[in-house]
Amino acid sequence: MTYEEFLDEVTTLIAELYDLDDAAAIKLVVDAQAADYFVTHDDKEELRTFAQAKLDAAAIYQAKQNKNQTQRKQQQRQVQKKKAP
């Protein structure tokens, strides 16, 4: 598949697997693309498979979840510091 078709497949999988609306799924893929996540996929056609799309969809979604969790923990620590005497 082409690079664009691969990105579309990753986006579709994120939306379907994680029950996100299209705009949220597109944002995740665009952000990953901006962070050069897909550079090797553009260069190597063998990485543009349905199986790889599923792996990448899971990795991108999990990375976002981890980032969100880290941000929540940091915010909780800041709140706790402000409450401490």
Rosetta constraint file for C-alpha pairs under 8 A:
AtomPair CA 1 CA 5 HARMONIC 5.96 0.50
AtomPair CA 1 CA 6 HARMONIC 6.30 0.50
AtomPair CA 1 CA 45 HARMONIC 7.62 0.50
AtomPair CA 1 CA 48 HARMONIC 6.13 0.50
AtomPair CA 1 CA 49 HARMONIC 7.00 0.50
AtomPair CA 2 CA 6 HARMONIC 6.15 0.50
AtomPair CA 2 CA 45 HARMONIC 7.69 0.50
AtomPair CA 2 CA 48 HARMONIC 7.31 0.50
AtomPair CA 3 CA 7 HARMONIC 6.31 0.50
AtomPair CA 3 CA 41 HARMONIC 7.12 0.50
AtomPair CA 3 CA 42 HARMONIC 5.82 0.50
AtomPair CA 3 CA 45 HARMONIC 7.86 0.50
AtomPair CA 3 CA 48 HARMONIC 6.91 0.50
AtomPair CA 4 CA 8 HARMONIC 6.19 0.50
AtomPair CA 5 CA 9 HARMONIC 6.14 0.50
AtomPair CA 6 CA 10 HARMONIC 6.26 0.50
AtomPair CA 6 CA 48 HARMONIC 5.76 0.50
AtomPair CA 6 CA 49 HARMONIC 7.24 0.50
AtomPair CA 6 CA 50 HARMONIC 7.81 0.50
AtomPair CA 6 CA 53 HARMONIC 6.73 0.50
AtomPair CA 7 CA 11 HARMONIC 6.13 0.50
AtomPair CA 7 CA 29 HARMONIC 7.28 0.50
AtomPair CA 7 CA 53 HARMONIC 7.93 0.50
AtomPair CA 8 CA 12 HARMONIC 6.09 0.50
AtomPair CA 9 CA 13 HARMONIC 6.08 0.50
AtomPair CA 9 CA 50 HARMONIC 7.48 0.50
AtomPair CA 9 CA 53 HARMONIC 6.43 0.50
AtomPair CA 10 CA 14 HARMONIC 6.20 0.50
AtomPair CA 10 CA 29 HARMONIC 7.48 0.50
AtomPair CA 10 CA 53 HARMONIC 5.06 0.50
AtomPair CA 10 CA 54 HARMONIC 6.64 0.50
AtomPair CA 10 CA 56 HARMONIC 6.87 0.50
AtomPair CA 10 CA 57 HARMONIC 5.29 0.50
AtomPair CA 11 CA 15 HARMONIC 6.29 0.50
AtomPair CA 11 CA 22 HARMONIC 7.73 0.50
AtomPair CA 11 CA 25 HARMONIC 5.45 0.50
AtomPair CA 11 CA 26 HARMONIC 5.83 0.50
AtomPair CA 11 CA 28 HARMONIC 7.98 0.50
AtomPair CA 11 CA 29 HARMONIC 6.28 0.50
AtomPair CA 11 CA 57 HARMONIC 7.26 0.50
AtomPair CA 12 CA 16 HARMONIC 6.11 0.50
AtomPair CA 12 CA 22 HARMONIC 7.74 0.50
AtomPair CA 12 CA 25 HARMONIC 7.45 0.50
AtomPair CA 13 CA 17 HARMONIC 5.65 0.50
AtomPair CA 13 CA 18 HARMONIC 7.99 0.50
AtomPair CA 13 CA 53 HARMONIC 7.72 0.50
AtomPair CA 13 CA 54 HARMONIC 6.63 0.50
AtomPair CA 13 CA 57 HARMONIC 6.29 0.50
AtomPair CA 14 CA 18 HARMONIC 5.69 0.50
AtomPair CA 14 CA 19 HARMONIC 7.56 0.50
AtomPair CA 14 CA 20 HARMONIC 7.04 0.50
AtomPair CA 14 CA 25 HARMONIC 5.79 0.50
AtomPair CA 14 CA 57 HARMONIC 5.44 0.50
AtomPair CA 14 CA 58 HARMONIC 7.31 0.50
AtomPair CA 14 CA 61 HARMONIC 7.04 0.50
AtomPair CA 15 CA 19 HARMONIC 5.34 0.50
AtomPair CA 15 CA 20 HARMONIC 4.57 0.50
AtomPair CA 15 CA 21 HARMONIC 5.92 0.50
AtomPair CA 15 CA 22 HARMONIC 6.04 0.50
AtomPair CA 15 CA 24 HARMONIC 7.81 0.50
AtomPair CA 15 CA 25 HARMONIC 5.44 0.50
AtomPair CA 16 CA 20 HARMONIC 6.97 0.50
AtomPair CA 20 CA 24 HARMONIC 6.10 0.50
AtomPair CA 20 CA 25 HARMONIC 6.20 0.50
AtomPair CA 21 CA 25 HARMONIC 6.41 0.50
AtomPair CA 22 CA 26 HARMONIC 5.99 0.50
AtomPair CA 23 CA 27 HARMONIC 6.14 0.50
AtomPair CA 24 CA 28 HARMONIC 6.35 0.50
AtomPair CA 25 CA 29 HARMONIC 6.42 0.50
AtomPair CA 26 CA 30 HARMONIC 6.02 0.50
AtomPair CA 27 CA 31 HARMONIC 5.93 0.50
AtomPair CA 28 CA 32 HARMONIC 6.13 0.50
AtomPair CA 28 CA 60 HARMONIC 7.10 0.50
AtomPair CA 28 CA 61 HARMONIC 7.46 0.50
AtomPair CA 28 CA 64 HARMONIC 7.81 0.50
AtomPair CA 29 CA 33 HARMONIC 6.01 0.50
AtomPair CA 29 CA 60 HARMONIC 7.59 0.50
AtomPair CA 30 CA 34 HARMONIC 6.08 0.50
AtomPair CA 31 CA 35 HARMONIC 6.26 0.50
AtomPair CA 32 CA 36 HARMONIC 6.45 0.50
AtomPair CA 32 CA 37 HARMONIC 5.28 0.50
AtomPair CA 32 CA 38 HARMONIC 7.28 0.50
AtomPair CA 32 CA 60 HARMONIC 7.09 0.50
AtomPair CA 33 CA 37 HARMONIC 5.40 0.50
AtomPair CA 33 CA 38 HARMONIC 5.69 0.50
AtomPair CA 33 CA 39 HARMONIC 7.75 0.50
AtomPair CA 38 CA 42 HARMONIC 6.41 0.50
AtomPair CA 39 CA 43 HARMONIC 6.61 0.50
AtomPair CA 40 CA 44 HARMONIC 5.86 0.50
AtomPair CA 40 CA 47 HARMONIC 7.75 0.50
AtomPair CA 41 CA 45 HARMONIC 6.45 0.50
AtomPair CA 41 CA 46 HARMONIC 7.89 0.50
AtomPair CA 41 CA 47 HARMONIC 5.39 0.50
AtomPair CA 41 CA 48 HARMONIC 6.16 0.50
AtomPair CA 44 CA 48 HARMONIC 7.53 0.50
AtomPair CA 47 CA 52 HARMONIC 6.35 0.50
AtomPair CA 48 CA 52 HARMONIC 6.47 0.50
AtomPair CA 48 CA 53 HARMONIC 6.99 0.50
AtomPair CA 49 CA 53 HARMONIC 6.09 0.50
AtomPair CA 50 CA 54 HARMONIC 6.32 0.50
AtomPair CA 51 CA 55 HARMONIC 6.47 0.50
AtomPair CA 52 CA 56 HARMONIC 6.03 0.50
AtomPair CA 53 CA 57 HARMONIC 5.96 0.50
AtomPair CA 54 CA 58 HARMONIC 6.30 0.50
AtomPair CA 55 CA 59 HARMONIC 6.19 0.50
AtomPair CA 56 CA 60 HARMONIC 5.97 0.50
AtomPair CA 57 CA 61 HARMONIC 6.12 0.50
AtomPair CA 58 CA 62 HARMONIC 5.98 0.50
AtomPair CA 59 CA 63 HARMONIC 6.02 0.50
AtomPair CA 60 CA 64 HARMONIC 6.33 0.50
AtomPair CA 61 CA 65 HARMONIC 6.28 0.50
AtomPair CA 62 CA 66 HARMONIC 6.09 0.50
AtomPair CA 63 CA 67 HARMONIC 6.15 0.50
AtomPair CA 64 CA 68 HARMONIC 6.15 0.50
AtomPair CA 65 CA 69 HARMONIC 6.13 0.50
AtomPair CA 66 CA 70 HARMONIC 6.15 0.50
AtomPair CA 67 CA 71 HARMONIC 6.22 0.50
AtomPair CA 68 CA 72 HARMONIC 6.21 0.50
AtomPair CA 69 CA 73 HARMONIC 6.25 0.50
AtomPair CA 70 CA 74 HARMONIC 6.20 0.50
AtomPair CA 71 CA 75 HARMONIC 6.17 0.50
AtomPair CA 72 CA 76 HARMONIC 6.18 0.50
AtomPair CA 73 CA 77 HARMONIC 6.23 0.50
AtomPair CA 74 CA 78 HARMONIC 6.31 0.50
AtomPair CA 75 CA 79 HARMONIC 6.29 0.50
AtomPair CA 76 CA 80 HARMONIC 6.15 0.50
AtomPair CA 77 CA 81 HARMONIC 6.12 0.50
AtomPair CA 78 CA 82 HARMONIC 6.33 0.50
AtomPair CA 79 CA 83 HARMONIC 6.33 0.50
AtomPair CA 80 CA 84 HARMONIC 6.19 0.50
